[in-house]
């Protein structure tokens, strides 16, 4: 039986932390001086969700990431340039 060692979970946690940081940086930069209300309208996400993503208090779901990309007409490489 194949088992996953602790190193795998540490790597996954570090990867998630890195992706969360890249998303937070992208959102802050893209929002610029816009209010959360105006940026929320543009992205299709709630103001609270945007704030939590920027503060790295929440992880983005694939569904919300897809919504964000469609509404802003961007690619994964725009958000995560270090990965793609």
Beta strands, then each sheet from edge to edge (+ up, - down):
end
